[in-house]
Amino acid sequence: MQLGVCYYPEHWPRDRWPQDARDMMEAGIRVVRIGEFSWSRLEPSAGDLRFEWLDEAVEVLAAAGLKIVMGTPTATPPKWLVDAHPEILAVDENGDTRGYGSRRHYCFSSPTFRTLSERIVRLMGERYANHPAIIAWQTDNEYGCHDTILSYSAAARARFPAWLEARYGSVEALNEAWGTVFWSMEVSEFSQVEAPVGTVTEPHPAIVLDYRRFCSDMVVEYNRLQVDTLRAAGVSGDIVHNFMGLFTEFDHFDVARDLDIASWDSYPLGFLERGAHDDATKAQYRQQGHPDFAGFHHDLYRAMCKGRWWVMEQQPGPVNWAISNAAPLPGMVRLWSHEAFAHGAEVVSYFRWRQAPFAQEQMHAGLLRPDGSPASAWPELLQVRDELATLAEHDTTTAQQAPVTLMFDYASIWACQIQPHAENFNPLELYLSWYSALRRLGLDVDIVSPRDALSGYSLIVLPCQVIADEALAARLSAARDSGTRVVIGARSGSRTPEFQIPAQLAPGALSELTGVTVDRVDGLRPGAEPAVTLSNGARGHALRWRDLLDHQRTSAQVVTRFEDGEPAILHQRGVSYLTAWLSEDSLVAILQAECQACGITTHALPDGVRLRRRGPLCFAFNYAPEPRWLPEGLVNDRGLLAGSRVLAPADVCIWFSDEKRP
Ligand code: GAL
């Protein structure tokens, strides 16, 4: 469990570097990320390489005892490069070229940019491959930030047909898979397929889905190019990328397969404003962030590289990019840091060391203020440093599987976005709501992709597995047969991978497992909310989406009905099917009953409190703006390491747990 920081030596005078390095060490920081936006300083004009300043920065940081993460600088192609190769620029859906002047202006498909990237990455790799202080390399920076995955550049359009040919083999297969006979869209050559933009009305959904897969694969290829280049240059350390929050535009599982460590950039306050929460929730958590925002992403990215993950950028104060940028409640920087470690992070690295007095992010806090004096997070950083020293005396390395796992699928999210069918059907919000319901029950949660192993779980939940094939159904059946309980949400199995309605109707490949057949869908506009009373007496409602079933072809038992008589929950041999998007309180009640049925212990946590275990330790976090009391009997008082049963706002309690696990 180590602390880190993002540092930009090129922003500060050289004679300040040694002091910065000493102060980092003094504050308990051991890992420093540098370099990721430095291209114009490394190569001010084509071929004019100036690495000496970076050599010196590396030496200064290394001499102080810091370990370095070297970022490749490709997220910011400099002006000379764009002027010489304007074809590298991405093009948006209106056909407008995304111009130079900020960052991330390149198109992932561009062969020119790939060649130029390979060159600068190779030069950096060769220069620093064997430096003992450089422990890891970061590829680029935040793939996709500022909506940069979908590009309709000439390069992307030229590449798409070849990608389709590799996927479908023949145009006949493509026409069949897509159903291009509809509206006379059949093609006789792959080259006739156009990118799905600029159409009079909605483009063909199967083409849109494949275009999104294609753009995702372009990120995979681009990242792999950087990884392969670094390895060929002799780099042997870990390779990492910093993913983002609330971002689903490419399949992160696919990109992460080429990495050693997944990391992500945690900005809980900025993302509260961007999230789909109502105003009351945003007001309640204005200075803390939503209690499940960080936890969800920790668990998602932990799933990507065999459990190895970091927070590469942790918000240390107000950010600059949300609609309203709140200052964190005192204590939150400490809470966010411990929470990441509780979920298994190896490193928590703050963004950034010192607030820049210039440029776009001058209103973004750092650990130091623009004048170099400590900013508000500083005392919290020192407290975390001291607390980590105490925790380090104990074995916190044991990875442990959570009792429950949630299946997360990027292609299913894209499918919902392509045909929402009901106003406000935001699939990521639905996934987060299921995750929240589980976490409100005090559970540790793993996340899996549809391709991951499913063994060892007491409970598997699939909130919205729109695209399901026979292979997934077989793996779920096998898990069920070995005693795992499965809960499947509405809309699951409603499309084939080719974006067609399955031959046996929804839930398609999951029909046999669930014992359910969907007859039709009732898209629920805002305010249309069929009510339901659950077995424990809790009342809830459906929103946005409700499957209405074909009763003749449904063999599962109806467990609960909506007040209008339609089934809400069905069950068959260890598998439950929820027919609707259900309000979060009802999900809590339903999932609690499911846990009870498979022997998982749950806790009635006060509002805003979350738990997480790491090895023998249990952590509790209070996101509420008021004090909270942990349930009687939960905390082992003899094993207290920090805090107490009474949690002030933004407070953390850590203890040795003697809790029984299933
Ligand atoms: C991240 C990015 C950083 C910085 C930060 C500000 O998205 O990686 O470079 O811009 O946001 O919050």
Boltz pocket constraint, residues with backbone or C-beta under 6 A from the ligand:
constraints:
  - pocket:
      binder: B
      contacts: [[A, 141], [A, 142], [A, 145], [A, 265], [A, 267], [A, 313], [A, 319], [A, 320], [A, 321], [A, 351], [A, 361], [A, 364]]
      max_distance: 6.0
